[in-house]
């Protein structure tokens, strides 16, 4: 089980050439609550963001992400057929209000917990603000049911 905050800015390596090909910039999340890819910032000044599908990742370690098939990497397509959400970039889900299906505000989305093998999100870390985090700590909302992502809020069935 990992959180995205532990992955952010980790180098991404080509397993075959042992070269750094970029760094982890964001997560792609499907509407049914699965991580289907990582977003990679390229090394060069003119490199565009690229999508690293979960299937192309052979290992995620504390110090880097290993990619077994660099041919699976593709440029980020904002006009994709299936709805894809991002945690931080492109009007992401970060700091968006998280509500229960009963209408109770759970907090603001801060991070996600997921299994790196399957890409399944198993929990959401929420915050009530800086002072509440210091006094009470951050909360983790665990659910296996898919999210309902709206323009203003995220609804989760707890």
C-alpha positions in Angstrom: 0.0 0.0 0.0 1.4 3.4 -1.0 0.3 7.0 -0.9 0.9 9.4 -3.8 2.8 11.8 -1.6 5.6 9.1 -1.3 5.8 8.7 -5.1 5.8 12.4 -6.1 9.1 13.5 -7.7 10.6 10.0 -7.6 12.7 9.2 -10.7 11.4 6.9 -13.3 13.9 4.5 -14.8 14.0 2.5 -18.0 14.6 -1.1 -16.7 16.6 -2.1 -19.7 18.9 0.9 -20.2 19.1 2.0 -16.5 18.5 5.6 -17.6 16.3 8.1 -15.8 13.5 9.0 -18.2 11.6 11.4 -16.0 10.0 12.0 -12.6 6.6 11.2 -11.2 4.3 14.3 -11.4 0.8 13.0 -10.8 -1.7 10.1 -10.8 -4.4 9.3 -13.3 -7.5 8.1 -11.6 -10.4 6.5 -13.4 -14.0 7.3 -12.5 -14.4 3.9 -10.9 -11.6 4.7 -8.4 -8.5 3.0 -9.9 -5.1 4.3 -10.5 -4.5 3.5 -14.2 -1.3 5.5 -14.8 1.3 7.9 -13.5 2.0 11.2 -15.1 5.7 11.7 -15.8 7.5 15.0 -16.3 10.1 14.7 -19.0 13.8 15.4 -18.4 14.3 18.0 -21.0 13.0 21.6 -21.3 10.8 20.8 -24.2 9.6 17.3 -23.1 5.8 17.1 -22.7 4.1 15.2 -19.9 3.8 11.5 -20.6 1.5 8.8 -19.4 3.1 5.8 -17.7 0.4 3.0 -17.7 0.3 0.8 -14.6 0.9 -2.2 -16.8 4.3 -0.9 -17.9 5.6 -0.5 -14.3 7.6 -3.5 -13.1 8.4 -2.2 -9.6 7.8 0.8 -7.3 10.5 1.3 -4.7 11.3 3.8 -2.1 13.9 5.4 -4.4 12.4 5.1 -7.9 9.9 3.6 -10.3 11.1 0.9 -12.8 9.4 0.8 -16.2 9.8 -2.5 -18.2 8.3 -1.3 -21.5 9.0 2.3 -22.5 7.1 1.7 -25.8 3.9 1.8 -23.7 4.5 5.4 -22.6 2.4 7.9 -24.5 1.8 11.6 -24.6 -0.9 13.0 -22.4 -4.2 13.2 -24.3 -6.6 15.6 -22.7 -9.4 14.5 -25.1 -9.5 10.8 -24.0 -12.6 8.7 -24.5 -12.8 7.5 -20.8 -13.1 10.1 -18.1 -9.8 10.4 -16.3 -9.1 12.5 -13.2 -5.8 13.7 -11.8 -4.8 14.3 -8.2 -2.9 17.5 -8.6 -2.7 18.8 -12.2 -5.3 19.7 -14.8 -7.9 20.9 -12.3 -7.2 17.9 -10.0 -9.0 16.4 -7.1 -6.5 17.7 -4.5 -8.2 19.8 -1.8 -11.7 19.1 -3.3 -14.4 18.5 -0.6 -15.1 14.9 0.1 -18.7 14.1 1.2 -20.3 10.9 2.3 -23.2 9.5 0.4 -25.4 10.7 3.4 -24.2 14.3 2.8 -21.7 14.6 5.6 -18.6 16.6 4.9 -15.6 14.4 5.6 -12.9 16.9 4.8 -10.7 18.0 1.9 -9.0 15.4 -0.2 -5.2 15.4 0.6 -3.8 12.1 -0.6 -4.8 8.6 -1.8 -3.7 5.1 -0.6 -3.5 2.5 -3.3 -2.1 -0.9 -4.0 0.7 -0.6 -6.5 0.2 -4.1 -8.0 -3.4 -3.6 -9.0 -3.7 0.2 -8.9 -6.8 0.0 -6.6 -7.5 2.9 -4.4 -8.3 1.6 -0.9 -8.4 4.9 1.1 -8.5 8.6 0.9 -6.6 10.9 3.3 -8.6 14.0 4.2 -7.8 17.1 6.1 -9.9 19.6 8.0 -7.2 22.3 7.8 -3.8 23.0 9.3 -4.8 23.4 12.9 -7.2 20.5 12.9 -4.4 18.3 11.5 -2.1 19.3 14.3 -4.6 18.7 17.1 -6.6 15.8 15.7 -4.4 14.4 12.9 -5.5 13.7 9.3 -8.3 11.2 8.8 -8.3 8.2 6.4 -11.5 7.3 4.7 -11.5 3.6 3.6 -13.9 2.4 1.0 -13.8 -0.1 -1.9 -16.8 1.5 -3.7 -16.2 3.9 -6.7 -16.2 7.7 -6.3 -18.8 10.0 -7.7 -16.8 13.0 -8.9 -18.6 16.2 -9.5 -17.6 19.7 -10.5 -17.7 20.9 -6.9 -17.4 17.9 -4.6 -16.4 14.2 -4.5 -19.0 11.8 -3.0 -17.8 8.5 -1.5 -20.0 5.7 -0.2 -18.5 4.8 3.2 
